[in-house]
Amino acid sequence: MDPATIAGLILLGGIAIGIVCSLPIAIVIGTASFLAAIPLLGLEQAVLVTAQRMFTGINSFPLLAIPLFVLAGVIMNNGGIAGRLVDAAKVLTGRMPASLAQTNIVANAMFGAVSGAAVAAAAAVGNVMNERMVKEGYDRRFAAAVNVASAPSGMLIPPSNTFIVYSLVSSTSIAALFMAGAIPGIMWALACMVIVYVYARKQPGKLRSADRITPRQGVLVIWRAVPSLLMIIIVVGGILGGYFTATESASIAVVYCLVLSAAYRSIKVRELPGILVDAGRTTAIVMLLVAVSTALSFVMSFARIPDLISDAVLNFTDSGTVVLIIMMIILLIVGTFMDPTPAILIFVPIFLPIVTQFGIDPVHFGAMVVMNLSVGVITPPVGNVLFVGARIARLRIEPVITKLWPFLVAIILTLFLVVFIPQLSLWLPTTMGLM
């Protein structure tokens, strides 16, 4: 066999074995990439080139936005912002059937958009909402499922770390991607709200909140939440207006969150080191994934794996619709055992050249990929949001899954609407002149 074939077998086999053995995905990708580089370059050159590629992968100014947005999210999670957003969501949904569940969904979309992290949204909003819902007669399993299902909507609503990673891989405008995710993110939340509405209709007269908010109280509650929501306008508006880059906007977000938390008096100075450590731990994981995935992309390119896959797909079918369905199914499966960041870094360089041959816009494809992989964070066996939501509800994941599947069906149907109706993701960036 030629060296490229040997490298491909080592790469695919190493990743498969590592995943089956439940090893950390960053270690799996890094080790497999290094071993696959040996038959291509020799041992000495493989060590040198792999290390260089890993360093080059994270030596990026745009990538600095990710640790800064992570830090902003951790500050929000500890700064009492979740409670204010939940109260604001309650005002918006207070008269709807199953209003507390609807509040959970809206609050997750708002907090996820502000923090850009589904896990943070599920933890922060779940801690506020779960016991309230149980006290008002909700099945604990259903309450947990509502929280889990709605948390990833914030991964699509700007600003989003996942879109930043896709932008780096695809050389696509971050501003255009941010706007492309807005409508799909709102549709995700609406799909969850429809399922809750159907659930409430099956229990007439039940699940109505005992709390009633007067118009005067509602105005006050919304006013208290405005400073938190302003961060989205400042960050996204600044990027769209060309006042600062995504990285600069992330640093502004950190300062804004610190000022807001100080104004709320919700974070003490002695808590800041712990917040920095939490943010640093998450950042280290993300950056290691980016580094090893860069080495992986180099080895795959050197072994011509993307070209081989592209040729195989194009020989299999000449229908863009069939190609999209195949890719969506692959990404849905991949998302169940791999986080969105490494999945984007691995599969986008393979899939993007194929879809562009069929005239599919990279911005539209980005919205599809991010939404698709967001489904994976709420599905076993590696769904981080599923595990966090179940833990907060003090349940095992199995009972939560029994109540989660109707939400998954609605979300996947929404995903296919986004896939096959490009204007759902392209209308906003096109209207705003971003593409």
C-alpha positions as CSV (number, residue, x, y, z in Angstrom):
1,M,0.0,0.0,0.0
2,D,1.1,3.6,-0.7
3,P,1.9,5.9,2.3
4,A,-1.3,7.9,1.8
5,T,-3.5,4.8,2.1
6,I,-1.6,3.7,5.2
7,A,-2.0,7.1,6.8
8,G,-5.7,7.2,6.0
9,L,-6.2,3.8,7.6
10,I,-4.2,4.8,10.7
11,L,-6.1,8.0,11.0
12,L,-9.6,6.5,10.7
13,G,-8.8,3.4,12.7
14,G,-7.1,5.4,15.5
15,I,-10.0,7.8,15.9
16,A,-12.6,5.0,15.8
17,I,-10.7,3.0,18.5
18,G,-10.2,6.0,20.7
19,I,-13.9,6.9,20.6
20,V,-14.9,3.3,21.3
21,C,-12.5,3.3,24.3
22,S,-14.1,6.6,25.5
23,L,-10.8,8.4,25.5
24,P,-10.8,12.3,25.5
25,I,-11.5,13.4,22.0
26,A,-8.6,15.9,21.9
27,I,-6.1,13.1,22.8
28,V,-7.7,10.8,20.2
29,I,-7.4,13.3,17.4
30,G,-3.9,14.4,18.3
31,T,-2.5,10.9,18.7
32,A,-4.1,9.6,15.5
33,S,-2.9,12.6,13.5
34,F,0.7,12.2,14.7
35,L,0.7,8.5,14.0
36,A,-0.8,9.0,10.6
37,A,1.8,11.6,9.7
38,I,4.7,9.1,10.3
39,P,4.2,7.1,7.1
40,L,3.8,10.3,5.1
41,L,6.7,12.3,6.5
42,G,8.9,10.1,8.6
43,L,9.2,10.1,12.4
44,E,11.4,13.2,12.8
45,Q,9.4,15.4,10.3
46,A,6.1,14.1,11.7
47,V,7.0,15.3,15.2
48,L,8.1,18.7,13.9
49,V,5.3,19.3,11.4
50,T,2.5,18.2,13.9
51,A,3.8,20.5,16.6
52,Q,4.1,23.4,14.1
53,R,0.5,22.8,12.8
54,M,-0.9,22.7,16.3
55,F,0.8,26.0,17.2
56,T,-0.3,27.6,13.9
57,G,-3.9,26.5,14.5
58,I,-4.3,28.5,17.7
59,N,-2.0,31.4,16.8
60,S,-4.9,33.4,15.5
61,F,-6.2,36.8,16.5
62,P,-9.8,36.0,15.5
63,L,-9.7,32.9,17.6
64,L,-9.0,35.0,20.7
65,A,-12.8,35.9,20.6
66,I,-13.6,32.4,21.9
67,P,-11.8,32.6,25.3
68,L,-13.1,36.1,25.8
69,F,-16.7,35.1,25.1
70,V,-16.2,32.1,27.4
71,L,-15.1,34.4,30.2
72,A,-18.0,36.7,29.6
73,G,-20.4,33.7,29.8
74,V,-18.8,32.5,33.1
75,I,-19.2,36.0,34.5
76,M,-22.8,36.0,33.5
77,N,-23.4,32.6,35.0
78,N,-22.1,33.8,38.3
79,G,-23.4,37.4,38.1
80,G,-27.1,37.0,38.8
81,I,-28.0,37.7,35.2
82,A,-30.0,34.5,34.7
83,G,-32.6,35.4,37.3
84,R,-33.3,38.8,35.7
85,L,-33.7,37.1,32.3
86,V,-36.0,34.5,33.7
87,D,-38.2,37.2,35.2
88,A,-38.3,39.0,31.9
89,A,-39.2,35.8,30.1
90,K,-42.0,35.3,32.6
91,V,-43.5,38.6,31.7
92,L,-43.5,37.6,28.0
93,T,-45.1,34.2,28.5
94,G,-47.1,34.7,31.7
95,R,-50.6,34.2,30.1
96,M,-49.7,31.2,27.9
97,P,-50.7,27.6,28.7
98,A,-47.9,25.9,30.7
99,S,-46.4,29.4,31.2
100,L,-43.6,28.3,33.4
101,A,-42.3,25.8,30.8
102,Q,-42.7,28.5,28.1
103,T,-40.7,30.9,30.4
104,N,-37.9,28.3,30.6
105,I,-37.7,28.1,26.8
106,V,-37.6,31.9,26.3
107,A,-35.2,32.4,29.2
108,N,-32.8,29.7,27.7
109,A,-32.9,31.4,24.3
110,M,-32.2,34.8,25.9
111,F,-29.5,33.6,28.3
112,G,-27.9,31.3,25.6
113,A,-27.8,34.3,23.2
114,V,-26.2,36.5,25.8
115,S,-23.6,33.9,27.0
116,G,-23.3,31.9,23.7
117,A,-23.1,28.6,25.7
118,A,-25.9,26.0,25.8
119,V,-24.4,24.3,28.9
120,A,-24.3,27.6,30.8
121,A,-27.9,28.3,29.8
122,A,-29.1,24.9,30.9
123,A,-27.3,25.2,34.2
124,A,-28.2,28.8,35.0
125,V,-31.9,28.7,33.9
126,G,-32.4,25.2,35.1
127,N,-31.3,26.1,38.6
128,V,-33.8,28.9,38.7
129,M,-36.7,27.1,37.0
130,N,-36.7,23.4,37.8
131,E,-38.0,23.4,41.3
132,R,-40.5,26.2,40.5
133,M,-42.0,24.0,37.7
134,V,-42.2,20.9,40.0
135,K,-44.0,22.9,42.7
136,E,-46.6,24.0,40.2
137,G,-47.4,20.4,39.1
138,Y,-45.0,19.7,36.3
139,D,-43.6,16.2,36.0
140,R,-39.9,16.5,37.0
141,R,-38.9,14.6,33.9
142,F,-40.8,16.9,31.6
143,A,-39.4,20.0,33.4
144,A,-35.9,18.7,32.8
145,A,-36.6,17.8,29.2
146,V,-37.9,21.4,28.5
147,N,-34.8,22.9,29.9
148,V,-32.5,20.5,28.0
149,A,-34.3,20.8,24.7
150,S,-34.4,24.6,24.6
151,A,-30.9,25.4,25.9
152,P,-29.1,24.9,22.5
153,S,-31.2,27.6,20.8
154,G,-28.7,30.1,22.1
155,M,-25.9,28.4,20.2
156,L,-27.5,29.8,17.0
157,I,-28.7,33.2,18.2
158,P,-25.8,35.6,18.0
159,P,-23.1,35.9,19.3
160,S,-22.1,32.3,19.0
161,N,-18.7,30.7,19.6
162,T,-19.6,27.8,17.3
163,F,-20.1,30.2,14.3
164,I,-16.7,31.7,15.1
165,V,-15.1,28.3,14.7
166,Y,-16.9,27.7,11.5
167,S,-15.9,31.1,10.2
168,L,-12.2,30.3,10.8
169,V,-12.5,27.0,9.0
170,S,-14.5,28.2,6.0
171,S,-13.1,31.8,5.7
172,T,-16.7,33.1,5.9
173,S,-17.8,36.4,7.3
174,I,-18.5,36.2,11.0
175,A,-21.1,39.0,10.8
176,A,-23.0,37.1,8.1
177,L,-22.9,33.9,10.0
178,F,-24.2,35.5,13.2
179,M,-27.2,36.9,11.3
180,A,-27.7,33.6,9.5
181,G,-28.2,31.8,12.8
182,A,-30.8,34.2,14.3
183,I,-33.9,32.9,12.5
184,P,-33.0,29.2,12.9
185,G,-32.3,29.8,16.6
186,I,-35.7,31.5,17.1
187,M,-37.3,28.6,15.1
188,W,-35.6,26.1,17.5
189,A,-37.2,27.9,20.5
190,L,-40.6,28.1,18.8
191,A,-40.5,24.4,18.0
192,C,-40.0,23.7,21.7
193,M,-42.8,26.1,22.6
194,V,-45.2,24.2,20.2
195,I,-44.4,20.9,22.0
196,V,-45.1,22.5,25.4
197,Y,-48.4,24.0,24.1
198,V,-49.5,20.5,22.9
199,Y,-48.5,19.0,26.3
200,A,-50.5,21.7,28.1
201,R,-53.6,21.2,25.9
202,K,-53.7,17.5,27.0
203,Q,-54.0,18.7,30.6
204,P,-56.7,21.4,30.5
205,G,-56.9,23.7,33.5
206,K,-53.5,22.6,34.9
207,L,-50.0,24.0,34.6
208,R,-51.1,27.6,34.9
209,S,-48.8,29.7,37.0
210,A,-50.3,31.0,40.3
211,D,-48.2,34.2,39.9
212,R,-49.9,37.1,38.2
213,I,-47.8,40.1,37.1
214,T,-49.5,43.4,36.7
215,P,-48.5,45.7,33.8
216,R,-46.7,48.0,36.2
217,Q,-44.6,45.1,37.6
218,G,-44.0,43.8,34.1
219,V,-42.5,47.1,32.9
220,L,-40.3,47.1,36.0
221,V,-39.1,43.5,35.4
222,I,-38.3,44.2,31.8
223,W,-36.5,47.3,32.7
224,R,-34.3,45.4,35.2
225,A,-33.4,42.9,32.4
226,V,-32.6,45.5,29.8
227,P,-28.9,46.0,30.8
228,S,-28.3,42.3,30.4
229,L,-30.0,42.2,27.0
230,L,-28.1,45.3,25.8
231,M,-25.0,43.2,25.6
232,I,-26.3,41.4,22.5
233,I,-27.1,44.8,20.9
234,I,-23.6,46.2,21.8
235,V,-21.7,43.1,20.6
236,V,-23.6,42.2,17.5
237,G,-24.4,45.8,16.6
238,G,-20.8,46.8,16.9
239,I,-19.7,44.0,14.6
240,L,-22.4,44.7,12.0
241,G,-21.7,48.4,12.1
242,G,-18.0,47.8,11.5
243,Y,-17.1,49.5,14.8
244,F,-15.0,46.6,16.0
245,T,-14.1,43.0,15.1
246,A,-15.5,39.9,16.7
247,T,-12.4,39.6,19.0
248,E,-12.7,43.3,20.0
249,S,-16.4,42.8,20.7
250,A,-15.6,39.8,22.9
251,S,-13.3,41.9,25.0
252,I,-16.0,44.6,25.3
253,A,-18.4,41.9,26.4
254,V,-16.1,40.9,29.2
255,V,-15.8,44.4,30.5
256,Y,-19.5,45.0,30.1
257,C,-20.3,41.9,32.1
258,L,-17.9,42.9,34.9
259,V,-19.4,46.3,35.1
260,L,-22.9,44.9,35.1
261,S,-22.1,42.3,37.8
262,A,-20.5,45.1,39.9
263,A,-23.6,47.2,39.5
264,Y,-25.8,44.3,40.6
265,R,-23.3,43.5,43.4
266,S,-23.6,39.8,42.5
267,I,-19.9,39.0,42.3
268,K,-17.3,39.7,45.0
269,V,-13.7,40.5,44.2
270,R,-12.5,37.3,45.9
271,E,-14.6,35.3,43.5
272,L,-12.8,36.6,40.4
273,P,-9.9,34.1,40.6
274,G,-12.3,31.2,40.6
275,I,-14.2,32.6,37.6
276,L,-10.9,33.1,35.7
277,V,-9.9,29.5,36.5
278,D,-13.3,28.2,35.2
279,A,-13.0,30.2,32.0
280,G,-9.4,29.1,31.6
281,R,-10.3,25.4,32.0
282,T,-13.0,25.6,29.3
283,T,-10.7,27.7,27.0
284,A,-7.9,25.1,27.4
285,I,-10.2,22.3,26.2
286,V,-11.5,24.3,23.2
287,M,-8.0,25.5,22.2
288,L,-6.5,22.0,22.5
289,L,-9.3,20.7,20.2
290,V,-8.6,23.5,17.7
291,A,-4.9,22.7,17.8
292,V,-5.1,19.0,17.3
293,S,-7.9,19.4,14.7
294,T,-5.6,21.7,12.7
295,A,-3.0,18.9,12.6
296,L,-5.7,16.5,11.6
297,S,-6.8,18.7,8.7
298,F,-3.2,18.9,7.5
299,V,-2.7,15.1,7.6
300,M,-6.1,14.6,5.8
301,S,-5.2,17.0,3.1
302,F,-1.7,15.5,2.7
303,A,-3.3,12.0,2.3
304,R,-5.9,13.5,-0.1
305,I,-8.7,12.1,2.1
306,P,-11.1,15.1,1.4
307,D,-10.6,14.6,-2.4
308,L,-11.3,10.9,-2.2
309,I,-14.5,11.5,-0.2
310,S,-15.6,14.3,-2.5
311,D,-15.0,12.0,-5.6
312,A,-17.0,9.2,-3.9
313,V,-19.9,11.4,-3.1
314,L,-20.0,13.0,-6.6
315,N,-19.8,9.6,-8.2
316,F,-22.6,8.3,-6.0
317,T,-25.1,11.1,-7.0
318,D,-25.4,14.3,-8.9
319,S,-28.3,15.6,-6.8
320,G,-27.6,18.4,-4.4
321,T,-30.6,17.4,-2.3
322,V,-29.4,13.9,-1.9
323,V,-25.9,15.2,-0.9
324,L,-27.4,17.5,1.7
325,I,-29.5,14.7,3.2
326,I,-26.5,12.4,3.4
327,M,-24.4,15.1,5.1
328,M,-27.1,16.0,7.5
329,I,-27.5,12.4,8.5
330,I,-23.8,12.0,9.0
331,L,-23.6,15.1,11.1
332,L,-26.6,14.1,13.2
333,I,-24.8,10.8,13.9
334,V,-21.4,12.5,14.5
335,G,-23.0,15.0,16.8
336,T,-24.2,12.3,19.2
337,F,-20.6,11.4,20.2
338,M,-18.6,14.5,19.3
339,D,-18.8,18.1,20.5
340,P,-19.6,20.7,17.8
341,T,-16.1,22.3,17.8
342,P,-14.1,19.2,16.8
343,A,-16.9,18.1,14.5
344,I,-16.7,21.4,12.6
345,L,-13.0,21.3,12.4
346,I,-12.9,17.8,11.0
347,F,-15.9,17.7,8.7
348,V,-16.4,21.2,7.3
349,P,-13.1,21.0,5.3
350,I,-14.3,17.8,3.8
351,F,-18.0,18.8,3.1
352,L,-17.7,22.4,2.2
353,P,-15.9,21.9,-1.2
354,I,-18.6,19.4,-2.1
355,V,-21.6,21.6,-1.3
356,T,-20.1,24.6,-3.1
357,Q,-19.9,22.5,-6.3
358,F,-23.7,22.3,-6.0
359,G,-24.1,26.1,-5.6
360,I,-24.9,26.0,-1.9
361,D,-23.8,29.2,-0.1
362,P,-21.2,28.7,2.6
363,V,-23.2,30.9,5.0
364,H,-26.3,28.8,4.5
365,F,-24.2,25.6,5.0
366,G,-22.8,27.1,8.2
367,A,-26.3,27.6,9.6
368,M,-27.1,24.0,8.7
369,V,-24.0,22.5,10.2
370,V,-24.2,24.5,13.5
371,M,-27.9,23.7,13.9
372,N,-27.3,20.0,13.1
373,L,-24.4,19.6,15.6
374,S,-26.4,21.5,18.2
375,V,-28.8,18.6,18.2
376,G,-26.0,16.4,19.4
377,V,-25.5,18.3,22.7
378,I,-28.9,17.1,23.9
379,T,-28.6,13.5,22.7
380,P,-26.7,10.5,24.3
381,P,-24.0,9.3,24.6
382,V,-22.0,12.5,24.8
383,G,-24.7,15.2,25.1
384,N,-23.3,17.7,27.6
385,V,-26.5,19.7,27.9
386,L,-28.5,16.5,28.5
387,F,-26.2,15.4,31.3
388,V,-26.1,18.9,32.9
389,G,-29.9,19.3,32.7
390,A,-30.5,15.8,34.2
391,R,-28.0,16.5,37.0
392,I,-29.7,19.8,37.9
393,A,-33.1,18.1,38.0
394,R,-31.6,15.3,40.1
395,L,-32.5,12.6,37.6
396,R,-30.7,10.0,35.6
397,I,-30.7,10.7,31.8
398,E,-32.9,7.7,30.9
399,P,-36.2,9.2,32.4
400,V,-35.3,12.6,30.9
401,I,-34.9,11.0,27.4
402,T,-38.5,9.5,27.6
403,K,-39.9,13.1,27.8
404,L,-37.3,14.6,25.4
405,W,-38.0,12.7,22.2
406,P,-41.1,14.8,21.1
407,F,-38.8,17.9,21.3
408,L,-36.1,16.1,19.3
409,V,-38.7,15.3,16.6
410,A,-39.8,18.9,16.4
411,I,-36.3,20.2,16.3
412,I,-35.1,17.8,13.6
413,L,-38.2,18.8,11.5
414,T,-37.2,22.4,12.0
415,L,-33.6,21.6,11.0
416,F,-34.8,20.2,7.6
417,L,-36.8,23.4,7.0
418,V,-33.6,25.3,7.5
419,V,-31.7,22.9,5.2
420,F,-34.2,23.1,2.3
421,I,-35.4,26.7,2.6
422,P,-32.1,28.7,2.3
423,Q,-33.9,32.0,2.8
424,L,-34.5,31.1,6.5
425,S,-30.8,31.6,7.1
426,L,-29.8,33.9,4.2
427,W,-32.6,36.5,4.3
428,L,-31.2,38.5,7.3
429,P,-27.5,38.7,6.2
430,T,-28.6,39.5,2.6
431,T,-31.1,42.2,3.7
432,M,-28.4,43.7,5.9
433,G,-25.9,43.8,3.1
434,L,-23.5,41.3,4.7
435,M,-23.2,39.0,1.7
